[in-house]
Amino acid sequence: MPVSDTAPHSGLFDDLRQLARVLTLRRPAPGSFSPDIGKLPWLVLLYCLISISLSIVLNGMENGAVMLDGTTLAPFGAVALIAGLLKWIDRQQDAGTTWLIFTLLLLMLPLAGFIGALVWPVVSEMTFFAHAHDSLPGPVSWLAGMLPHFICALPHVWLALAGARFSAGRQRALPAFTLWALLVVFISVDPLALWQTDTVTSITKIADTGGLTLDEEVFYAQPRILDEQLARIEAGKPGVPEIFFLGVAGSEEGVFMRETITVEQLFRDHYDTVGHSMILVNNPATAQKLPFATHESLSRALRRIGEQMNGKEDLLFLFLTSHGFADHRFSIKLRPFEFSDLTPQALRKALDEAGIKRRVVVVSACYSGGFVPALADGNTLVITAASDDHNSFGCDDTNDLTDFGRAYFDEALRETRSFTKAFERAKATIAAREAASSSPPSNPQIAGGEYLHKQLDWFARGTEPKQTK
């Protein structure tokens, strides 16, 4: 039995209550949604308030200002255009009701985009979506890469289903639904397309910023920054064994930057690496403060450290943190650059060419156990966050440290100065936490360093580390 559109006047609040029924895929109550051209300005105002409010929640007050560009005005214009067709209401009651309900559904588009923006950093950082699918065949890899986008678009799909459910069996609903579906598809391509901010979102925000803005200031600053950092590496003191520290945050996510900064400070406090320490970071926030992590900057840093070390008594502690791939590549990523990933063989070559004989290398990344065969030997102790066929965890951009970084550096190395004892403690901690959360084991690895025992014991015998947490 068709639903009658002949009804007494209903207010906007009544319409919004019936909208809730439509959003739960139920038909509205008979006689609801009486069209009234007077509702038009209130609908446009409500749309603007919803969009701006959610933008401020997502980006903060400072970055939440809405720019009146084409992208932002398009949905506003759609509201006005569709609602303006309520001019038909005096003669076309059924058509007026149809356009009104689709205009009300349009109010939900900013919320759908907001939900997509919240979900995106979670699903895009899940191990399979982030990088594990790179080892799959081409078409399968493409489908896997599209899955996060589909998941984020589910709120828009739900709105389309609600519109289709409402349209079923209604007269004159086809043109309204067609326009509605096209608009939903257009908006769902970019969950944030309903608003634009006047500045790039902070790296600590959950929305995707699209990477570094490459301007002249950044372009010309980087060579100078690298030279300045290299010049600060001081020569070791003869007769005094010392640790030289180099940290590498390979990928642009903030968690790797924060972890590298934290670990460098830990070594400054506990192993007195001031003057013997530097970090390379791929992150937009540090583009004018710290050198980028690239093959060239890594090689130059290692060569400088090799020149300043006393080879028979000093030790290099090299820490690398980023994403890792099933073919054992270490991710070197900073958009819009096209940096090459780091392979175990390339890292071994850079270390050897730098003339650094005694070294501890810690790689925190998925599949990082693949670095063991190329690097581990009597003079090189290698510690990895995972085996060569397992993932590591905790690289969500909202984290301060990865799971391995927290267990090894922030917990174990604050209790013991021994790199090997800290590994055993961290390995046990990680296994217990993964079992408690029903996560697959990451299986951290340690190998090599047989000729370093005397030197490692010397560094481990120092005073117990200060509690600086």
ZAPA-298531 format. One line per field, with one value per residue (C-alpha): residue in one letter; z, y, x. Coordinates in pm, 1 decimal. Layout:
<pts>
rest = A/...
up = Z/...
north = Y/...
east = X/...
</pts>
This chain:
<pts>
rest = M/P/V/S/D/T/A/P/H/S/G/L/F/D/D/L/R/Q/L/A/R/V/L/T/L/R/R/P/A/P/G/S/F/S/P/D/I/G/K/L/P/W/L/V/L/L/Y/C/L/I/S/I/S/L/S/I/V/L/N/G/M/E/N/G/A/V/M/L/D/G/T/T/L/A/P/F/G/A/V/A/L/I/A/G/L/L/K/W/I/D/R/Q/Q/D/A/G/T/T/W/L/I/F/T/L/L/L/L/M/L/P/L/A/G/F/I/G/A/L/V/W/P/V/V/S/E/M/T/F/F/A/H/A/H/D/S/L/P/G/P/V/S/W/L/A/G/M/L/P/H/F/I/C/A/L/P/H/V/W/L/A/L/A/G/A/R/F/S/A/G/R/Q/R/A/L/P/A/F/T/L/W/A/L/L/V/V/F/I/S/V/D/P/L/A/L/W/Q/T/D/T/V/T/S/I/T/K/I/A/D/T/G/G/L/T/L/D/E/E/V/F/Y/A/Q/P/R/I/L/D/E/Q/L/A/R/I/E/A/G/K/P/G/V/P/E/I/F/F/L/G/V/A/G/S/E/E/G/V/F/M/R/E/T/I/T/V/E/Q/L/F/R/D/H/Y/D/T/V/G/H/S/M/I/L/V/N/N/P/A/T/A/Q/K/L/P/F/A/T/H/E/S/L/S/R/A/L/R/R/I/G/E/Q/M/N/G/K/E/D/L/L/F/L/F/L/T/S/H/G/F/A/D/H/R/F/S/I/K/L/R/P/F/E/F/S/D/L/T/P/Q/A/L/R/K/A/L/D/E/A/G/I/K/R/R/V/V/V/V/S/A/C/Y/S/G/G/F/V/P/A/L/A/D/G/N/T/L/V/I/T/A/A/S/D/D/H/N/S/F/G/C/D/D/T/N/D/L/T/D/F/G/R/A/Y/F/D/E/A/L/R/E/T/R/S/F/T/K/A/F/E/R/A/K/A/T/I/A/A/R/E/A/A/S/S/S/P/P/S/N/P/Q/I/A/G/G/E/Y/L/H/K/Q/L/D/W/F/A/R/G/T/E/P/K/Q/T/K
up = 0.0/-104.7/161.7/139.2/122.0/210.4/568.0/812.1/849.8/1021.4/1171.5/1109.2/1439.9/1341.2/1011.4/1190.2/1411.0/1103.9/946.8/1223.9/1100.0/745.9/865.8/1030.6/692.3/801.8/612.4/763.6/938.1/707.4/668.3/771.6/591.9/488.4/245.0/333.7/149.6/484.4/592.3/325.7/514.7/830.1/639.4/486.2/824.0/994.9/726.8/776.5/1155.8/1138.0/885.9/1065.8/1410.5/1297.6/1119.2/1440.9/1638.5/1383.6/1322.0/1630.1/1655.5/1494.2/1188.7/1171.8/971.1/665.1/337.5/91.4/-209.8/-473.0/-272.3/30.0/-161.7/-373.8/-96.3/28.0/-324.4/-350.9/-36.0/-168.9/-516.2/-396.9/-126.6/-372.6/-572.7/-284.5/-496.6/-645.2/-317.6/-381.7/-698.8/-658.8/-299.1/-362.2/-542.3/-267.2/1.2/-196.5/-239.2/127.5/256.4/29.8/150.1/508.3/423.1/277.6/627.5/730.1/475.2/699.8/975.7/731.0/626.4/989.9/1071.7/766.9/881.5/1225.0/1086.3/817.4/1039.1/1216.9/911.3/701.9/975.7/1020.5/916.8/620.1/477.1/543.6/376.8/396.6/85.2/-116.9/-146.0/-303.3/-679.1/-861.4/-880.7/-530.6/-394.3/-557.8/-404.7/-64.8/-97.9/-178.5/122.1/368.5/131.9/110.0/488.4/533.5/274.3/456.3/625.0/278.0/153.5/445.7/351.3/-5.9/121.5/332.2/27.0/-180.7/90.4/104.5/-274.6/-319.5/-454.5/-440.0/-733.4/-884.3/-659.2/-939.3/-1032.8/-667.3/-586.8/-895.5/-797.1/-436.1/-528.7/-754.3/-477.1/-223.6/-460.7/-526.0/-156.6/-49.6/-272.0/-7.2/347.4/417.1/98.3/289.5/443.8/384.0/647.6/598.8/721.7/696.5/984.4/1254.4/1233.4/1569.3/1424.8/1301.8/961.0/665.0/569.0/228.7/325.2/323.1/147.5/-49.9/-81.9/-136.7/235.1/288.3/-34.7/48.7/424.3/412.5/287.1/546.7/826.9/740.5/731.2/1067.9/1231.5/1094.2/1218.6/1573.1/1591.9/1812.4/1812.0/2073.4/2366.5/2335.9/2607.0/2704.0/2545.4/2422.0/2242.9/1925.8/1854.2/1519.9/1500.3/1179.9/1156.9/810.2/744.5/782.7/1050.9/1375.1/1589.6/1427.9/1480.4/1844.4/1906.7/1756.3/1958.9/2276.2/2220.5/2141.6/2467.8/2655.9/2524.0/2604.8/2964.5/3026.7/2804.1/2781.2/2402.3/2398.7/2113.0/1968.7/1865.6/1575.9/1421.3/1070.8/1050.4/768.9/897.8/785.5/1138.1/1144.6/781.9/884.0/1199.8/1130.3/823.0/620.8/639.2/295.2/160.5/115.9/458.7/626.6/441.9/522.1/887.8/916.8/744.4/978.8/1285.0/1153.8/1120.0/1474.2/1652.6/1803.9/1619.4/1878.0/2176.1/2068.8/1970.4/1726.9/1833.5/1520.8/1570.8/1277.6/1310.0/1030.7/839.0/698.9/406.0/348.2/112.8/401.9/273.2/539.7/442.1/357.5/288.2/287.2/37.8/-217.6/-249.8/-406.1/-178.5/-221.5/61.4/255.2/206.3/448.7/187.1/133.0/507.5/540.6/257.8/417.2/752.7/596.9/381.5/690.7/850.8/1166.6/1309.8/1634.6/1616.5/1765.0/1513.6/1630.3/1361.8/1471.2/1177.9/1044.2/899.9/1039.1/1111.1/744.4/841.4/1056.0/783.4/613.2/925.7/1215.0/1270.0/1550.6/1567.8/1492.3/1736.8/1559.5/1743.5/1555.5/1656.0/1459.9/1276.9/900.2/848.1/1122.4/1177.7/1464.2/1612.1/1753.3/1453.6/1477.7/1431.7/1760.8/1959.1/2117.0/2070.0/1884.8/2093.5/2061.3/2128.3/2444.6/2579.0/2487.6/2527.3/2746.6/2992.6/2980.7/2915.0/3200.3/3431.4/3298.0/3095.8/2921.8/2563.2/2568.2/2906.2/2802.0/2493.8/2698.3/2927.5/2636.1/2448.5/2748.1/2797.5/2432.6/2425.6/2733.7/2592.0/2254.3/2418.3/2636.8/2332.5/2116.7/1867.9/1652.2/1786.5/1647.5/1757.0/1816.5/1720.5/1847.4/1678.1/1639.8/1858.1/1984.1/1984.4/2158.6/2495.8/2674.9/2535.3/2600.6/2955.8/3007.3/2905.6/3114.6/3429.8/3450.8/3721.6/3701.2/3471.6/3617.8/3622.7/3381.6/3277.0
north = 0.0/332.0/585.1/898.7/1230.3/1430.8/1542.1/1826.2/2064.0/1914.4/2122.5/2081.0/1899.5/1654.4/1599.3/1531.7/1271.8/1096.8/1121.9/891.3/629.2/663.4/627.4/296.2/178.9/209.7/387.0/721.0/742.2/811.1/1178.9/1295.8/1542.8/1816.1/2040.7/2405.8/2653.4/2826.2/2532.9/2607.3/2866.4/2655.6/2349.2/2537.4/2690.9/2350.9/2200.0/2475.1/2437.3/2059.0/2080.7/2356.5/2198.0/1861.7/2028.1/2205.4/1881.0/1701.7/1968.8/2190.9/2548.1/2694.5/2470.3/2435.8/2747.3/2654.4/2797.1/2902.0/2727.3/2514.3/2195.8/2343.5/2537.1/2239.4/2059.8/2390.6/2462.9/2116.0/2177.6/2507.5/2366.7/2058.0/2238.2/2515.7/2265.6/2279.0/2552.2/2265.0/2191.6/2381.7/2181.7/1868.6/1751.8/1413.3/1569.3/1825.3/1556.2/1351.7/1642.7/1734.9/1391.7/1382.9/1729.7/1605.5/1305.6/1545.2/1691.3/1362.1/1380.6/1584.0/1325.8/1045.0/1222.8/1280.9/910.9/821.0/1057.8/896.3/543.9/606.5/625.4/307.2/88.5/237.9/158.9/-200.3/-420.0/-584.9/-262.5/-56.1/-269.4/-647.7/-652.8/-522.1/-878.4/-1001.5/-1036.6/-715.5/-730.9/-877.9/-613.5/-339.1/-474.7/-500.3/-143.7/-25.1/-195.9/86.9/335.1/115.4/77.8/455.3/500.6/266.7/556.3/700.4/360.3/343.6/683.3/562.2/254.6/474.9/685.3/374.4/233.4/556.2/577.6/229.3/256.7/636.5/844.6/1087.5/949.8/836.5/1178.0/1268.1/937.8/960.0/1304.2/1189.7/877.2/1073.7/1325.2/1048.9/882.6/1215.3/1298.9/948.3/965.0/1193.6/1165.6/1520.1/1675.8/1856.5/2097.1/2232.6/2384.3/2686.0/2513.2/2164.7/1952.1/1881.2/1547.4/1456.7/1486.1/1176.9/1316.7/1242.0/1555.0/1436.9/1471.8/1749.1/2080.6/2117.4/2485.0/2672.4/2712.4/2335.9/2265.3/2489.2/2423.6/2048.3/2046.1/2309.8/2119.0/1796.0/1970.2/2137.1/1810.0/1626.7/1902.7/1853.3/1496.2/1530.1/1306.6/1033.1/1061.7/827.2/564.6/611.7/369.3/565.8/500.6/689.4/696.7/732.8/717.0/683.4/747.6/609.4/677.1/997.5/879.2/1070.7/760.5/693.6/1052.0/1050.1/712.0/819.4/1141.4/948.5/688.4/951.5/1130.5/801.1/744.7/1100.8/1052.8/696.1/648.2/1004.8/1030.4/1411.5/1522.8/1170.5/1158.0/1257.5/1153.9/1146.1/1196.6/1182.6/1396.1/1725.1/1868.0/1850.1/1939.7/2264.7/2126.8/1778.7/1613.8/1375.9/1002.6/901.0/669.1/965.8/1120.8/779.9/709.4/1054.4/1024.4/683.4/809.7/1109.5/888.2/644.5/930.0/1054.7/716.6/547.0/221.4/-10.6/104.3/295.7/143.8/252.8/206.4/236.3/247.5/228.6/247.7/243.2/10.8/-309.4/-526.3/-899.5/-878.5/-719.9/-364.5/-92.8/185.7/524.7/746.1/1118.6/1249.6/1405.7/1262.8/922.2/786.7/432.8/187.8/55.0/-307.2/-511.9/-534.5/-156.9/-97.4/-348.0/-175.6/169.5/41.5/-127.7/172.3/393.8/179.6/119.3/-213.7/-248.5/-191.2/-267.2/-240.1/-235.1/-248.6/-188.4/-283.4/-563.0/-853.1/-688.0/-1029.6/-1022.6/-787.0/-1052.2/-1263.3/-957.9/-775.3/-1013.7/-1118.9/-1135.4/-756.4/-668.6/-738.0/-724.4/-688.3/-682.9/-623.5/-926.0/-1233.0/-1233.5/-1365.0/-1186.8/-842.9/-608.9/-384.0/-42.1/182.3/364.9/735.0/820.7/619.6/770.6/448.5/121.4/-189.5/-301.5/47.2/74.9/-267.5/-249.9/114.2/278.2/-11.0/-264.7/-23.7/194.5/-104.0/-240.5/-95.8/-426.8/-434.5/-814.0/-839.6/-565.1/-768.1/-1077.4/-872.7/-696.3/-1021.7/-1173.2/-858.8/-845.5/-1215.7/-1173.5/-867.1/-1028.6/-1337.8/-1125.7/-940.5/-1257.2/-1100.1/-1318.2/-1333.1/-1083.8/-1306.2/-1049.8/-1165.1/-1121.2/-1247.9/-1181.7/-977.9/-1268.7/-1053.6/-762.2/-926.7/-753.8/-413.7/-457.8/-567.4/-251.7/-29.4/-240.2/-196.4/175.6/324.3/217.6/445.0/735.5/702.0/974.7/844.6
east = 0.0/160.6/243.7/37.3/217.6/-90.1/-33.8/-73.9/218.9/526.4/804.1/1174.9/1224.0/950.9/1131.8/1460.7/1292.8/1159.7/1504.5/1626.7/1378.4/1509.5/1869.6/1778.3/1641.1/1278.7/1003.4/899.0/564.8/270.5/201.7/548.1/779.4/540.1/732.9/770.9/992.7/1051.4/1266.2/1526.7/1739.6/1731.2/1850.4/2143.4/2233.9/2217.4/2440.3/2698.4/2694.7/2738.9/3022.4/3213.3/3167.4/3299.0/3589.4/3687.5/3660.1/3877.3/4140.1/4125.4/4004.9/4317.0/4302.5/3925.4/3844.9/3643.0/3768.5/3498.9/3647.3/3477.8/3508.7/3333.5/3069.5/2964.7/2768.8/2624.7/2510.5/2360.7/2156.7/2026.8/1957.3/1775.4/1583.6/1501.7/1300.9/1053.5/904.9/707.2/534.1/210.9/142.2/358.1/316.0/480.7/778.2/824.8/832.6/1085.2/1324.3/1285.8/1389.1/1694.4/1789.4/1763.8/1980.5/2234.8/2277.0/2437.8/2719.6/2954.8/2906.3/2982.8/3302.1/3395.7/3357.2/3566.2/3842.2/3845.9/3855.8/4119.4/4432.3/4325.1/4262.8/4543.8/4797.6/4682.3/4973.0/4801.7/4662.1/4975.4/5236.6/5195.9/4980.9/5276.8/5402.5/5076.9/5013.5/4925.6/4541.7/4512.6/4750.0/4541.6/4220.7/4386.9/4509.7/4156.0/3999.2/4080.7/3914.1/3605.4/3589.6/3609.5/3334.6/3091.8/2904.5/2840.6/2727.5/2484.7/2341.2/2298.2/2113.3/1887.9/1810.6/1740.3/1513.6/1317.4/1292.8/1147.1/794.9/774.1/663.5/915.0/1191.8/1424.3/1571.8/1621.0/1788.0/2010.7/2136.4/2176.2/2373.2/2607.3/2670.7/2741.3/2989.1/3160.9/3196.3/3299.5/3608.7/3761.3/3623.2/3742.3/3605.1/3330.8/3579.0/3926.2/4154.3/4374.7/4690.9/4832.6/4704.4/4960.7/5135.1/4988.7/4637.5/4463.3/4367.9/4591.0/4785.6/4901.6/5268.1/5527.7/5473.6/5794.8/5885.1/6212.1/6273.4/6270.6/6457.8/6753.6/6752.6/6813.2/7177.8/7267.1/7091.7/7273.6/7611.8/7544.3/7444.2/7747.4/7978.1/7847.4/7979.4/8287.1/8593.2/8611.2/8849.0/9148.3/9157.4/8791.5/8542.2/8239.7/7911.7/7822.7/7447.7/7269.2/6888.8/6687.3/6311.8/6250.3/5883.0/5685.3/5440.9/5483.7/5532.7/5871.4/5985.2/5876.9/6040.1/6371.9/6380.1/6296.2/6567.9/6832.3/6750.6/6770.9/7124.3/7225.5/7109.6/7226.4/7530.1/7663.9/7640.0/7625.8/7851.1/7843.5/7478.1/7252.3/6921.1/6777.9/6400.9/6148.3/5863.2/5704.5/5727.9/6108.5/6182.9/6354.5/6517.0/6654.9/6808.9/6594.7/6660.5/6788.2/7055.4/7289.4/7231.9/7269.8/7595.2/7734.7/7638.5/7804.7/8120.1/8138.8/8091.0/8351.1/8600.2/8537.3/8537.5/8837.0/8793.1/8949.7/8746.5/8433.5/8099.2/7827.9/7466.1/7252.1/6874.5/6631.9/6252.6/5994.7/5765.7/5912.1/5816.7/5801.5/6100.8/6294.1/6302.9/6309.0/6066.5/6219.9/5920.2/5845.3/5593.9/5626.1/5978.3/6038.3/6310.1/6438.6/6380.8/6680.4/6785.1/6997.0/7269.8/7278.1/7301.7/7587.6/7773.0/7729.3/7858.8/8159.4/8249.7/8233.9/8504.2/8299.4/8412.1/8218.2/7845.9/7507.2/7224.2/6861.4/6590.3/6232.5/6010.0/5795.7/5999.4/6314.4/6465.5/6561.0/6846.3/7014.5/7185.3/7338.0/7455.4/7520.2/7879.9/8131.9/8167.5/7804.0/7521.5/7185.4/6854.3/6525.1/6164.0/6042.9/6163.3/6203.0/5846.9/5653.9/5505.4/5582.8/5315.9/5241.9/5316.5/4983.0/5051.3/4881.2/5139.7/5449.2/5648.8/5612.6/5546.1/5908.0/6044.4/5839.8/5938.9/6308.5/6408.6/6148.0/6120.5/6405.7/6695.7/6578.2/6626.3/6956.2/7242.4/7305.0/7178.3/7149.6/6978.3/6737.9/6652.1/6566.7/6342.7/6175.1/6121.1/5942.4/5734.0/5631.0/5538.1/5318.2/5143.2/5085.4/4941.3/4712.9/4578.5/4559.2/4800.4/5024.7/5381.2/5631.8/5922.4/6204.7/6554.3/6909.4/7225.9/7599.0/7830.4/8041.2/8357.0/8184.8/8119.6/8408.7/8316.8/7942.0/8015.1/8222.4/7928.0/7687.9/7900.3/7833.1/7610.8/7250.9/7051.5/6863.1/6484.9/6378.5/6042.4
</pts>
